[in-house]
Amino acid sequence: MNSPASQAAETILDLLGGSLDDCSRALARGDVPEAQRHLQDASERLRRVRRDLIELGAGGTPPAA
C-alpha cells in the first residue's frame, strides 16, 4: 500500500503532466475559459491532497479558523 506522501506525490506528478499542461495549451490558444477550467481542476485536486494529508496526520497545517 502506498503511503499518503507517495499518493500525494503521484497526484502532483499527474497534475503537472495533465491539468496544468492542458491549462498552458489552452492559454497558448487564447482559450481563457478552458484554461481557467483546467486551473480550477488542478487547484481542487491539490486542496484534496492537502486535506487528506492533514486528516492522516502526514503533514501540512490545518486551515485557520
C-alpha positions as CSV (number, residue, x, y, z in Angstrom):
1,M,0.0,0.0,0.0
2,N,1.3,3.5,-0.8
3,S,2.0,5.9,1.9
4,P,0.0,9.2,2.0
5,A,3.1,11.1,0.9
6,S,3.6,8.7,-2.0
7,Q,0.0,9.1,-3.1
8,A,0.3,12.9,-2.8
9,A,3.4,12.8,-5.0
10,E,1.7,10.7,-7.6
11,T,-1.2,13.1,-7.7
12,I,1.0,16.1,-8.0
13,L,3.0,14.5,-10.9
14,D,-0.3,13.7,-12.6
15,L,-1.3,17.3,-12.2
16,L,2.0,18.6,-13.7
17,G,1.6,16.3,-16.7
18,G,-2.1,16.7,-17.0
19,S,-4.3,19.6,-15.9
20,L,-1.5,22.2,-15.7
21,D,-0.2,21.2,-19.2
22,D,-3.7,21.4,-20.5
23,C,-4.1,24.9,-18.9
24,S,-0.9,26.0,-20.6
25,R,-2.0,24.7,-24.0
26,A,-5.4,26.4,-23.6
27,L,-3.7,29.7,-22.8
28,A,-1.4,29.4,-25.8
29,R,-4.6,29.0,-28.0
30,G,-6.1,32.1,-26.2
31,D,-8.9,30.0,-24.7
32,V,-9.0,31.6,-21.3
33,P,-12.2,29.9,-20.1
34,E,-10.8,26.5,-20.9
35,A,-7.5,27.4,-19.1
36,Q,-9.5,28.6,-16.1
37,R,-11.3,25.2,-16.0
38,H,-8.1,23.3,-16.0
39,L,-6.5,25.5,-13.4
40,Q,-9.6,25.2,-11.2
41,D,-9.5,21.4,-11.5
42,A,-5.8,21.4,-10.6
43,S,-6.5,23.6,-7.6
44,E,-9.3,21.4,-6.3
45,R,-7.2,18.3,-6.6
46,L,-4.3,19.9,-4.7
47,R,-6.8,21.0,-2.0
48,R,-8.0,17.4,-1.7
49,V,-4.4,16.2,-1.4
50,R,-3.7,18.7,1.4
51,R,-6.9,17.9,3.2
52,D,-6.1,14.1,3.0
53,L,-2.6,14.6,4.3
54,I,-3.8,16.7,7.2
55,E,-6.5,14.2,8.1
56,L,-3.9,11.4,8.1
57,G,-1.5,13.5,10.2
58,A,1.1,13.3,7.4
59,G,1.9,17.0,7.3
60,G,0.6,20.3,6.4
61,T,-1.1,22.9,8.5
62,P,-4.8,22.9,9.2
63,P,-6.6,26.0,7.8
64,A,-7.0,28.9,10.1
65,A,-10.4,29.1,11.9
